Amino acid sequence: MMQTFYPRSLGALLLTAALAGCSMAPVYQRPDAPIPTQFPADGNPAGQASGGASANAAPSAAGTLDWQTFVTDDALRQLLALALDNNRDLRQAVLNIEAARAQYRIERADRLPGINAQGSGTRQRVPGDLNSTGSSAVQSSYQAGIGLTSFEIDLFGRVRSLSDAALQTYLATEETAHATRISLVAEVIQAYLTRDSAMRKMQLTEQTLASREASLNLIVKRREAGTATALDYQEALGLTEQARAERERMEREVRQAGNALGLLVGVNDLRPYLPAQLATSNVLVQDIAAGAPSELLERRPDILAAEHELRSRNASIGAARAAFFPSITLTGLYGSSSADLSNLFDGGQRAWSFMPQITLPIFSGGRNVANLDLATVRKDIAVAKYEATIQTAFKEVADALAATDTLQREAASRRALAESSQEAMRLSEARYRGGVDSHLRYLDAQRSAFTDQLTYIDISTQRQIALATLFKALGGGWPGVQAPHAGAGGAAATSADPAVR
């Protein structure tokens, strides 16, 4: 039998149910960071950095830097901007943000009732033996109105917990994309430095080859004059061919480094963006403060992502706990109903239906218990992952600090060694031409000078790469960077509730 429908009664019921909802998720508490309070220096966690400087003190703090400040070379800045716009891996990470945001909005929508316009019609023939009149008849029924479709009153916070879990998953995905950007910046810097190093070694090799070819021509002339032996000629020829082989190897390194840089930047032709000449000064800020290890918890995107994942697992426990309690769903319709389609919207045809349903779990074969156990174990796994991420971050920063510290001193020593070798070669050449020393000693001086100069280039480049690695390990100072639009390979603007956008 149809009864009079009071919309405000249903509204009051929904409001009361919404206010009565509670969360059964455990109160979230951030686990203690399993790392020392200071970064190690000289093997002593509480000690000072080598050279008397504190490990936590330097002219520039990473938290106040963005990559545009960290990078001082205009050509490299342009390449980084191109990479942030065109890199395909970064684009995938940004699209993952959009997917996670959409999934959160889906879960969030379940917390609100779904109102739909509904219409239905039924015609059926009833045989006479099933009809009270004893004769067959065709019966019709038409209905139209506004319907409420299976809305769950979230008394125990199950839907809310699922929504919170989806939100934290979205935020974790966003932080993962931030980590991808920082990694991309560091990789582009490292590829640029690797190419620059290969070009410097290529330039040195070509100069060495030209010098050795000149020496070989001189040996040939002296041999013709009878003042040089066949051994002198073979030794000079071998040294020249060694330089030619090194030139080919360096050219290979330059090409491969350029290919790696082009892949990261993501443009078809990288040549218009590469500098015509080698940089004459450092391309990066040379001093970065590590800060306190606790700051990694607020700065490193991978740590933030792991914590959001932990929060998501914590919320999932609330959903699993709520499954042990009754669930109430509402289905209703308000509109018109008639046996004749032409009279459906006439006066007096108003109809409504209200169908609440309560479900109380009694026996499920242990499914609910197993789901709760699974949610609890997954949270424990997330805790372990969070702690491991912190420990990994601490190690990466400590390693980068050790590398930048020791490589700086090693580069200074290698530079002095290269200059000494170069001077020794000059003196050895003068003594050889004056007949004081043998040609063999002069050749040894040439080999040593060339090797020491190549090593110095390698070590100085490793020092710059270590700075980029430290910048990445400290979280990249990314909060200071203006993120590009998501469609261009950058992250879209973020907010605490992505469903409102």
PyMOL commands that set and color helices and strands:
alter all, ss='L'
color gray80, all
select helices_A, chain A and resi 7-20+50-52+62-64+67-70+74-86+88-109+128-130+158-224+230-265+271-273+293-299+301-322+341-343+367-433+439-473+478-480+486-488+498-500
alter helices_A, ss='H'
color red, helices_A
select strands_A, chain A and resi 115-126+137-153+327-338+350-359
alter strands_A, ss='S'
color yellow, strands_A
deselect
rebuild
show_as cartoon
